[in-house]
Amino acid sequence: MSIDSHPVADLPRLHPDLLLEVRRPTSYVGMRSYIGRMEAPTVTFRSRSVWFESRNELTHLRDLVLCGPATAMATQPMRVTWALSDGSRHHYPDALVDLDGGPRTLIDVTTRHKLADTGALAVFALTAATAAAAGWHYQLRTELPQQRVANLDALRRHRLSPPETALAADVLGDLRFPAQAHTVVQRLGGLPAGLTRLYQLIAARALFVDLDQPLEPDTSIHQQPQLAKGDPAWLVPL
């Protein structure tokens, strides 16, 4: 695969839908990482899938799709090269994402352990500066809480199932929100169908819940996303 070279001034016109991966993960006997492809949002094509290079990266891509929400996404979409006094250095950011109502965002996914490496932090800082020069935002993300990962795993199975929004609007129309999960489930038909419909509506962002907490009968369900107080712990400030 050939890689076209572009100066920073050209980066703003690069739409995620039109970018392919410049580095594709390979499988081999004894490999310890988890790789694969995930269906991604797109505004250009009927469907699109992107590669992920680790389970950690996969959970963040799901978080961006379900919670961003991302409208377009490319992974390993470019190699960024810097000319330094002691030679050149390059880096492959993990994703370029368009967020609904938000900025185009360049993303790296790492681990808390790697944050102790000053060399790695320097590369992330250079990437953040490059993104800013292109007019993009930049996010450096570390591992998500296990409860959030579990909730995202549950919701992703329902993301592609069209929710019965007409039914939901009819039966939930007079319900006062926030409402407890068991009340919503009962209104949607009771167990098990009502719980499936609730998951579909959350996955479609028609209803909202705190994904850092387990979904229990008394969990609060909201009609609008709740504004967080500050950045989440998995976003690393640079």
N, C-alpha and C positions, 0 to 999 in steps of 0.2 A: 504494500500500500504506500503510495507516495504522500508526502506531507508538504502542503503549500506553506510558504513563508509569508507572514504578514507583519508589518510594523504595528505598534500599539494603536496608531491612529485608525487602522482598519478594523480593529476589534469590535467597535460598537455595531457594525453592520452584520456581524456573524450571528445569525439566528440559531438557537439550539436545534431546531428541527432539521436544519440543513447541514449539521455536522455529524460525521461518523467518528468512531473511536480511532485514535491514532496509536493506541496501545491496547491489545486485546489479551486478556488473561489466558494462560495456557494450563492444561491439566497434565499431571504426571503421576506416576506411581509414588505413593507415600506423601503426597501433598497434604499440608495441614490447613490450607485456606479453603474457603467455600466460595466457589464461583458459579456464575450462571447468568441467565437473562431474565429481565423483568419487563412486563408490559408498562409502557410509560405514556403519559399524556402527550398529546400532539394537537396542533391547530392546523397542520398542513396535510397530514396523511390520515387515511382511515384508521390505521393502527401503526404502532411503533414499539419496538422493544429495545432495551439498552442493556449493556453488560454491567455486572457488578463484580468486584474483585475479592470481597470478603463478606462474611455474615454481618459484620459491623456496618459496612457500607450499604448492604441491602436494607437494613433496618432504617438507616437514615433516608434512603431514597423513598421507602414507604412512608416515612414521616413527612417528607416533603410533598408527596402526592396527596396524602390523606389530610394533612394539617396545614400545609403551606398556604393555600394549595397551589401546587405547580400546574402550569398550563402547557409547558413544553420543557423537554429535558434531553440533554446529551451527556454521556459519561465518557471519561477519558478523552475529551474532545479536542485537546490541543497539548502541545509541548511548549512551555514558556522557557525562553533562553535569555540569560543575562550575560553581558560581556563585563567581566570583573577584572581587576588589576592583575590577578594571578591566573587568569584564564576564564573560560566560559563555564556557566553552570546552568543546568536545565531542570525542569520540574513538570510533571504531568498532573494538573489539578483533576480532582475526581469527577466533578460535574459542573455543567453550566445549566442554570435553571431560570425559567421565567415564572414569576409568582403572580397569581391573580391579584391585580390591584397594587402590585408592588414592583420592585426593581428587578432587573436582570442580575442574577447573583452567581458568582463563581464560588465553588464549594470544595473544601478539602475535608476528608474524614480521617481521623487519626485516633490514637489511644492515649490515655493519661500517662502511660509509661513513656511513650515517645516524647511527651512534652518536656521531659527532663533533659532531652538532647538539645543543647543550644544551637547546634548546626541545623537541626530540623526546624527549630523555631525561627532561625534566620531565613530559611527558605520560605516558610509560611508568611513571614513579614514582607519579604520581597514580592510574593504572590499577591498579598493584600494591596501593596503599593501599585502593582501592575494593574489589578482590577480597578482601583480608584482612578488610574490614568485613563482607563478605557471607559470610565463613567459607570462602572458596575459596582455593586456591593460585593462583599466577600464574607464568607462564613467559614470558620474553622470549628469543626464539630468533633467531640469525643463520644465515648460510649453512652448510649441511652440507658435510663433506668430499666431494670429487668421487667417491672410491671408494665411500663410503656411498650416495651418490645412485645410482651405477651398480648397486650391489647391490639397493637398494630397487626400482629399475626392473625388474630381473630377477625379483625375488620377487613383485612385485605381480601379474604375469601368472599366478602359481600360487596366489594367495590364495583364489580362488573355486573352484579345482579340489579337490574333496574328497580328502584324502590317504588312501592305503590303510593306515590305522593298524593294522588287524588283521594285514596282511601284515608291516608293519614290526615290530610287537611280536613276531611269530613268528620272523622271520629275524634280528632284532637282539637278541633276548632274552638271549643269552649273550655278547654283545659287551661288552667292557670300555671304558667311556668315561672320559675323552675318547678318541675314535678318529679316525684320519686320514680325510679325506674320501674318498680312493680306496678305503679298506677298506669304508666304509659304502656307497658306490656299488656295489661288487662284490656285497655282501650283498643289495642291493636289486635285483639283476638285471643289473648291468653297464651299460656305455654302449649306447645313450643313455637307455634307460628308467630305469635306476638313478639317473642324475643328475636326471632330471625328478622322480622320487619323493623324492629328497633335498630339492630345492627346495620341493616341496609340503609336506614335513614341517617345514621351517624356516619357511615362510610361515604354517603353522598353529600354530607355536610348540610343536610336538612335539619338535623338535630345535633346537639353538641354535648360533650361530657369531658371531664378531666381524665385524660388518658394516663396520667401518672398514678391513678388510683384504681383499685379493682372495681369491676362493675358488679355492684351488690344490689339487692332489692331496694335499699334506701338511697342509692346513689342519685344525686341531683342531675336531671336532664334539662338542658337549656335550649332555647330557640335561637340564641345568638352565641358566637364564640366569646368566652370570657377573657378579658384583658389580663395578661399576666403582669405581676409586679416585678419589673426588671427582666433581664434576659435569663433563659433557663440555664441550668448548671452545665449543660453539655455544649454551650456556645462559649468558645474561648476568646476572651478579649485580647487584642493585639495592639 
